[in-house]
Amino acid sequence: MSTPASPAKRVNLRTPDVMAAVQAQVESHYRSEVVEKLRATGGTLTCDGLTVRLAKQFGFCYGVERAIDLAYAAAKVFTDRRLFILGEIIHNPEVNEQIAALGIRNLIPPHQQAEVEDLTAEDVVIVPAFGTDVKTLGRIKELGCQVVDTTCGDVMSVWKRVRQNASDDVTSIIHGKATHEETKATASRAVVAGKGHYLIVLTLADTDYVCAFIRREGDKAAFLERFRGAYSEGFDPTLHLRRVGVANQTTMMRGETEEVQRRIEAAIKDRDGAEKARESFRFFDTICGATQERQDALRDMLAAPMDLLIVVGGYNSSNTAHLAEMGEAKLPTYFIRNATRLESRARVTHFDQHAKREVTTEGWLPDRPLTVGITAGASCPNNLIEETILRLYELHGVGAERLRGA
């Protein structure tokens, strides 16, 4: 067995000169004067019968900005070393293309360009905003790599909770997507030093299935088959649902996570009684603040009359997908990756979350006075929002220069 490399020396990437250079580069890639002016003047623009309303909260959050800044800083500081990243920095394809253009190679499928075992102590590895699992991070540190950790603070708050659950022999029921990077990273921290268990639920139907088992148990084999790939090694529902704590992927819908919590708590009370349930159930509010702000802002905007809604962002972005879900419940909603999907007044290509693929819709933009709402998830840069606004007005016959003047 090889001897573990010495830990890499800590390097401060946030020096004034580095961050000044980073800021200039980031702004050149993602800043939007149109969006900034629109936001400063109340978020509404009307020109030639087309009104665009921008949600009060949208786009990059602090955690995303920090992750991008650190990745750009790493590229400026470690100019003589190989740079790698554990997957996507955030869930936005345009941003990830910019990261790749900095010479940062991906270590995680599906865009994998190298293997973890190919790393050496001279290499730099960036941990994305979602974090990474304990095993992968441990191996990278064992190899002596320089680690640039951009994990969001809200995500680390969830990790703290599930680690505490594990220490107390409490199973963490995680509301999230089992395949999502953040949820996988959280699940790895729900089993510390071989202690602790987790179960991942995505839907309220999943939750109800768990609740039914909590109340009266049932077919263990059927339970394990239903949740295959979404529980810890050695998980036994007859043993490990006795004491549970609800956690979540930070970008889920608050109302849905709260409903998951409420239903599981009710099942525990039905089984154990209200008094004992205080020892058998725990819950902490760990929804990302930025995610909630964007959902609240969209909810406020949807209260006013609009003809349609455009949601801009990466199709694998959980928080963006939830915004699209909110819109779909109220009015025609088009979830687009960028402005190129607004092909013409007659045709738009957008993501269908039910079919899990892009689809086309004809006749989506009526030829009459319209009010269109626009929002974007926490991983969408302002320049993509600007391009969407400009394209929307272009389809309406209003050129970019005239719009900028307006």
C-alpha positions as CSV (number, residue, x, y, z in Angstrom):
1,M,0.0,0.0,0.0
2,S,1.3,3.4,-0.9
3,T,2.1,6.0,1.8
4,P,-0.5,8.8,1.9
5,A,0.9,12.1,0.6
6,S,1.4,15.0,2.9
7,P,-1.6,17.4,3.1
8,A,-1.4,20.2,0.6
9,K,-0.4,23.6,2.0
10,R,-3.4,25.9,2.4
11,V,-3.4,28.7,-0.3
12,N,-5.4,31.9,0.1
13,L,-7.1,32.5,-3.3
14,R,-9.0,35.6,-2.1
15,T,-6.1,38.1,-2.2
16,P,-7.2,41.6,-3.4
17,D,-5.3,41.5,-6.6
18,V,-6.5,38.0,-7.6
19,M,-10.1,38.8,-6.7
20,A,-10.0,42.1,-8.7
21,A,-8.8,40.2,-11.7
22,V,-11.5,37.5,-11.1
23,Q,-14.2,40.1,-10.8
24,A,-13.4,41.7,-14.1
25,Q,-13.3,38.4,-15.9
26,V,-16.5,37.1,-14.3
27,E,-18.3,40.3,-15.1
28,S,-17.2,40.2,-18.7
29,H,-18.7,36.7,-19.0
30,Y,-21.9,37.0,-17.0
31,R,-22.9,40.6,-16.4
32,S,-25.9,42.3,-18.0
33,E,-26.5,46.0,-18.2
34,V,-30.0,45.5,-19.4
35,V,-30.9,43.3,-16.5
36,E,-29.3,45.6,-14.0
37,K,-31.2,48.7,-15.4
38,L,-34.5,46.7,-15.5
39,R,-34.1,45.6,-11.9
40,A,-33.2,49.2,-10.8
41,T,-36.4,50.6,-12.4
42,G,-38.8,48.2,-10.9
43,G,-38.4,45.1,-13.0
44,T,-41.1,46.0,-15.7
45,L,-40.5,47.2,-19.3
46,T,-43.1,48.0,-21.9
47,C,-42.3,48.6,-25.5
48,D,-44.7,48.4,-28.5
49,G,-47.3,46.5,-26.7
50,L,-45.0,43.9,-25.1
51,T,-44.5,44.1,-21.4
52,V,-41.8,42.1,-19.7
53,R,-41.9,41.5,-16.0
54,L,-38.8,40.3,-14.2
55,A,-39.2,38.5,-10.9
56,K,-37.8,40.5,-7.9
57,Q,-35.4,37.7,-7.1
58,F,-33.7,35.6,-9.8
59,G,-30.4,34.3,-11.1
60,F,-27.1,33.8,-9.3
61,C,-27.2,33.5,-5.5
62,Y,-24.2,34.2,-3.2
63,G,-23.2,30.5,-3.0
64,V,-23.1,30.2,-6.8
65,E,-21.1,33.5,-7.2
66,R,-18.6,32.3,-4.6
67,A,-18.2,28.9,-6.3
68,I,-17.5,30.6,-9.7
69,D,-15.2,33.2,-8.2
70,L,-13.1,30.5,-6.5
71,A,-12.9,28.4,-9.7
72,Y,-11.7,31.5,-11.7
73,A,-9.3,32.3,-8.9
74,A,-7.8,28.8,-8.9
75,A,-7.2,29.2,-12.7
76,K,-5.4,32.4,-12.1
77,V,-3.3,31.3,-9.1
78,F,-2.3,27.8,-10.1
79,T,-1.1,28.5,-13.6
80,D,1.7,25.9,-13.5
81,R,-0.5,23.0,-12.2
82,R,-3.2,20.8,-13.6
83,L,-6.7,21.8,-12.6
84,F,-9.7,19.4,-12.2
85,I,-13.3,19.6,-11.0
86,L,-15.6,17.0,-9.4
87,G,-18.4,17.3,-11.9
88,E,-20.2,20.5,-12.8
89,I,-19.5,23.7,-10.8
90,I,-23.2,24.5,-10.9
91,H,-26.1,23.2,-13.0
92,N,-25.8,25.6,-16.0
93,P,-24.3,24.4,-19.2
94,E,-23.0,27.8,-20.4
95,V,-21.2,28.4,-17.1
96,N,-19.7,24.9,-17.2
97,E,-18.5,25.6,-20.7
98,Q,-16.7,28.7,-19.4
99,I,-15.1,26.7,-16.6
100,A,-13.9,24.1,-19.1
101,A,-12.5,27.0,-21.3
102,L,-10.3,28.0,-18.3
103,G,-8.5,24.6,-18.7
104,I,-10.3,22.9,-15.8
105,R,-11.0,19.2,-16.5
106,N,-13.9,17.2,-15.3
107,L,-13.4,14.1,-13.1
108,I,-17.0,12.9,-12.9
109,P,-19.2,11.4,-15.6
110,P,-20.9,12.1,-18.0
111,H,-18.4,14.7,-19.1
112,Q,-15.5,12.9,-17.4
113,Q,-12.0,13.8,-18.8
114,A,-9.8,12.1,-16.2
115,E,-10.0,9.6,-13.3
116,V,-9.4,10.4,-9.7
117,E,-6.7,7.7,-9.6
118,D,-4.8,9.7,-12.3
119,L,-4.3,12.6,-9.8
120,T,-1.0,13.4,-8.2
121,A,0.0,15.6,-5.2
122,E,0.8,18.4,-7.7
123,D,-2.8,18.6,-9.0
124,V,-5.6,21.0,-7.9
125,V,-9.1,19.7,-7.5
126,I,-12.2,21.9,-7.2
127,V,-15.1,20.7,-5.2
128,P,-18.3,22.2,-6.7
129,A,-21.1,24.1,-4.9
130,F,-23.0,20.9,-4.3
131,G,-20.1,19.3,-2.4
132,T,-19.0,15.8,-2.9
133,D,-19.2,12.5,-1.1
134,V,-16.9,11.6,1.8
135,K,-15.2,8.7,0.0
136,T,-14.2,10.7,-3.0
137,L,-13.0,13.7,-1.0
138,G,-11.0,11.5,1.3
139,R,-9.2,9.8,-1.6
140,I,-8.3,13.2,-3.1
141,K,-6.9,14.4,0.2
142,E,-5.0,11.1,0.6
143,L,-3.3,11.7,-2.7
144,G,-2.2,15.1,-1.4
145,C,-4.0,17.2,-4.0
146,Q,-4.6,20.9,-3.4
147,V,-8.4,21.1,-2.7
148,V,-10.4,24.2,-3.6
149,D,-13.7,23.7,-1.8
150,T,-16.6,25.8,-3.1
151,T,-19.3,23.8,-1.2
152,C,-22.3,26.1,-0.4
153,G,-22.7,26.9,3.3
154,D,-26.4,25.9,3.2
155,V,-25.4,22.4,2.0
156,M,-22.9,22.1,4.8
157,S,-25.6,23.0,7.3
158,V,-27.6,19.9,6.2
159,W,-24.4,17.8,6.6
160,K,-24.1,18.9,10.2
161,R,-27.6,17.8,10.9
162,V,-27.3,14.3,9.3
163,R,-24.0,13.7,11.0
164,Q,-25.6,14.5,14.3
165,N,-28.4,12.0,13.4
166,A,-25.9,9.3,12.7
167,S,-24.1,10.0,16.0
168,D,-27.5,9.6,17.8
169,D,-28.5,6.4,16.0
170,V,-31.2,8.4,14.2
171,T,-31.9,7.5,10.5
172,S,-31.9,10.5,8.2
173,I,-34.8,10.5,5.7
174,I,-33.6,12.8,3.0
175,H,-36.1,14.6,0.8
176,G,-34.4,14.9,-2.6
177,K,-33.3,13.2,-5.8
178,A,-31.1,10.2,-5.1
179,T,-29.1,10.9,-8.3
180,H,-28.4,14.5,-7.5
181,E,-24.8,15.4,-6.5
182,E,-25.9,17.3,-3.4
183,T,-28.1,14.5,-2.1
184,K,-25.4,11.9,-2.7
185,A,-22.9,14.1,-0.8
186,T,-25.4,14.5,2.1
187,A,-26.2,10.8,2.2
188,S,-22.5,10.0,2.5
189,R,-22.4,12.1,5.7
190,A,-25.4,10.3,7.1
191,V,-23.2,7.3,7.7
192,V,-20.2,8.3,9.8
193,A,-17.6,5.8,10.8
194,G,-19.8,2.9,9.8
195,K,-22.7,4.3,12.0
196,G,-26.0,5.7,10.9
197,H,-28.4,5.1,8.0
198,Y,-30.4,7.1,5.5
199,L,-33.4,6.7,3.2
200,I,-34.1,9.1,0.3
201,V,-37.6,10.0,-0.7
202,L,-38.5,12.2,-3.7
203,T,-42.3,12.4,-3.9
204,L,-45.2,12.5,-1.5
205,A,-46.2,9.0,-2.8
206,D,-42.8,7.8,-1.6
207,T,-43.4,9.5,1.7
208,D,-46.8,7.9,2.1
209,Y,-45.3,4.5,1.4
210,V,-42.8,5.0,4.1
211,C,-45.5,6.3,6.5
212,A,-47.6,3.2,5.9
213,F,-44.6,1.0,6.8
214,I,-43.9,3.1,9.9
215,R,-47.5,2.6,11.1
216,R,-47.9,-1.1,10.5
217,E,-44.7,-2.4,8.8
218,G,-45.3,-4.7,5.9
219,D,-43.4,-6.5,3.1
220,K,-39.7,-5.6,3.8
221,A,-38.5,-7.0,0.4
222,A,-41.1,-4.9,-1.5
223,F,-40.0,-1.8,0.5
224,L,-36.3,-2.4,-0.3
225,E,-37.1,-3.0,-4.0
226,R,-39.1,0.2,-4.3
227,F,-36.3,2.3,-2.8
228,R,-33.4,0.4,-4.5
229,G,-30.5,2.8,-4.8
230,A,-31.9,5.2,-2.3
231,Y,-30.9,3.8,1.1
232,S,-27.7,3.1,3.0
233,E,-25.9,-0.3,3.0
234,G,-27.5,-2.6,5.5
235,F,-30.7,-0.5,5.8
236,D,-33.6,-2.5,7.3
237,P,-36.9,-0.6,7.5
238,T,-38.1,-2.7,10.4
239,L,-35.2,-1.6,12.5
240,H,-34.0,1.8,11.1
241,L,-37.4,3.6,10.9
242,R,-37.7,3.5,14.7
243,R,-36.0,6.9,15.2
244,V,-35.9,9.2,12.2
245,G,-34.9,12.8,11.3
246,V,-36.0,14.5,8.1
247,A,-33.4,16.4,6.1
248,N,-33.5,17.7,2.5
249,Q,-31.7,18.6,-0.6
250,T,-31.5,22.4,-0.2
251,T,-33.2,23.2,-3.5
252,M,-36.4,21.4,-3.0
253,M,-39.8,23.2,-2.7
254,R,-40.2,24.3,0.9
255,G,-43.9,23.4,1.0
256,E,-43.3,19.9,-0.2
257,T,-40.4,19.3,2.2
258,E,-42.6,20.6,5.0
259,E,-45.4,18.2,3.9
260,V,-42.9,15.3,3.9
261,Q,-42.0,16.2,7.4
262,R,-45.6,16.6,8.5
263,R,-46.7,13.2,7.2
264,I,-43.7,11.3,8.7
265,E,-44.2,13.0,12.0
266,A,-47.9,12.1,12.0
267,A,-47.0,8.4,11.2
268,I,-44.5,8.4,14.1
269,K,-47.1,9.8,16.5
270,D,-49.7,7.2,15.3
271,R,-47.2,4.4,16.1
272,D,-45.5,5.7,19.3
273,G,-47.9,8.3,20.7
274,A,-47.3,12.0,20.9
275,E,-45.0,11.9,24.0
276,K,-42.6,9.2,22.7
277,A,-42.6,10.7,19.3
278,R,-40.6,13.6,20.7
279,E,-37.7,11.1,21.0
280,S,-38.4,9.3,17.8
281,F,-38.7,12.2,15.4
282,R,-36.6,15.3,14.6
283,F,-36.7,17.9,11.8
284,F,-34.7,21.0,10.9
285,D,-35.4,23.7,8.3
286,T,-32.6,23.4,5.8
287,I,-34.1,24.8,2.6
288,C,-31.7,27.2,0.9
289,G,-32.6,30.8,1.5
290,A,-31.9,31.9,-2.1
291,T,-34.1,29.0,-3.4
292,Q,-36.9,30.2,-1.2
293,E,-36.5,33.8,-2.1
294,R,-36.8,33.0,-5.8
295,Q,-39.9,30.8,-5.2
296,D,-41.5,33.6,-3.1
297,A,-40.7,36.2,-5.8
298,L,-42.2,34.1,-8.5
299,R,-45.3,33.4,-6.3
300,D,-45.8,37.1,-6.0
301,M,-45.4,37.7,-9.7
302,L,-47.8,35.0,-10.6
303,A,-50.5,36.8,-8.5
304,A,-50.6,39.5,-11.2
305,P,-52.2,38.9,-14.7
306,M,-49.7,37.6,-17.3
307,D,-50.0,35.8,-20.6
308,L,-47.1,33.4,-20.2
309,L,-43.9,32.7,-18.2
310,I,-40.4,32.0,-19.4
311,V,-38.0,30.2,-17.0
312,V,-34.3,30.3,-18.0
313,G,-31.7,27.9,-16.8
314,G,-30.1,24.5,-16.9
315,Y,-32.5,21.6,-17.4
316,N,-30.7,19.6,-14.6
317,S,-31.0,22.5,-12.1
318,S,-33.4,21.4,-9.4
319,N,-34.2,24.9,-8.1
320,T,-34.9,26.1,-11.7
321,A,-37.1,23.1,-12.4
322,H,-39.2,23.9,-9.3
323,L,-39.8,27.5,-10.6
324,A,-41.1,26.0,-13.9
325,E,-43.4,23.7,-11.9
326,M,-44.8,26.7,-10.1
327,G,-45.5,28.5,-13.4
328,E,-47.0,25.5,-15.1
329,A,-49.7,25.3,-12.4
330,K,-50.8,28.8,-13.3
331,L,-50.3,29.7,-16.9
332,P,-48.4,28.6,-20.1
333,T,-44.8,28.2,-19.0
334,Y,-41.7,27.6,-21.2
335,F,-38.5,26.3,-19.5
336,I,-35.6,27.2,-21.8
337,R,-31.9,26.7,-21.6
338,N,-31.2,30.0,-23.4
339,A,-32.5,32.5,-25.9
340,T,-31.7,30.3,-28.9
341,R,-34.7,28.2,-27.9
342,L,-37.0,31.1,-28.8
343,E,-36.9,30.1,-32.5
344,S,-39.6,32.3,-33.9
345,R,-43.0,33.7,-32.9
346,A,-44.4,30.5,-34.1
347,R,-42.0,28.0,-32.5
348,V,-40.3,27.5,-29.2
349,T,-38.2,24.6,-28.0
350,H,-38.4,24.0,-24.2
351,F,-37.9,21.3,-21.6
352,D,-40.8,19.1,-20.7
353,Q,-40.2,17.9,-17.2
354,H,-42.7,15.1,-17.5
355,A,-41.1,13.7,-20.7
356,K,-37.6,14.6,-19.5
357,R,-36.6,16.0,-22.9
358,E,-36.9,19.1,-25.0
359,V,-40.1,19.5,-27.0
360,T,-41.4,22.1,-29.4
361,T,-44.6,24.1,-29.2
362,E,-46.2,26.0,-32.1
363,G,-48.0,29.3,-31.9
364,W,-46.6,30.0,-28.5
365,L,-46.3,33.8,-28.9
366,P,-49.6,35.4,-29.9
367,D,-49.5,38.5,-32.2
368,R,-51.2,40.9,-29.8
369,P,-50.3,43.0,-26.7
370,L,-48.7,40.6,-24.2
371,T,-47.4,40.5,-20.7
372,V,-44.6,38.0,-20.3
373,G,-43.0,37.1,-17.0
374,I,-39.3,36.0,-16.8
375,T,-37.4,34.3,-14.0
376,A,-34.4,32.2,-13.6
377,G,-32.9,29.8,-11.1
378,A,-30.0,30.5,-8.8
379,S,-27.5,29.0,-11.3
380,C,-28.4,31.1,-14.2
381,P,-26.2,34.1,-15.1
382,N,-27.7,37.5,-16.0
383,N,-26.3,37.6,-19.5
384,L,-28.6,34.6,-20.4
385,I,-31.5,36.5,-19.0
386,E,-30.6,39.6,-21.0
387,E,-30.3,37.5,-24.2
388,T,-33.8,36.1,-23.5
389,I,-35.3,39.6,-23.1
390,L,-33.6,40.9,-26.2
391,R,-34.7,37.9,-28.3
392,L,-38.3,38.2,-27.0
393,Y,-38.4,41.8,-28.1
394,E,-36.7,41.0,-31.4
395,L,-39.5,38.5,-32.2
396,H,-41.9,41.4,-31.4
397,G,-40.1,43.6,-33.9
398,V,-38.2,45.7,-31.4
399,G,-34.4,45.8,-32.0
400,A,-31.7,45.7,-29.3
401,E,-30.6,49.3,-29.7
402,R,-34.1,50.7,-29.4
403,L,-34.7,48.4,-26.4
404,R,-31.6,49.5,-24.6
405,G,-32.7,53.1,-25.1
406,A,-36.1,52.2,-23.6
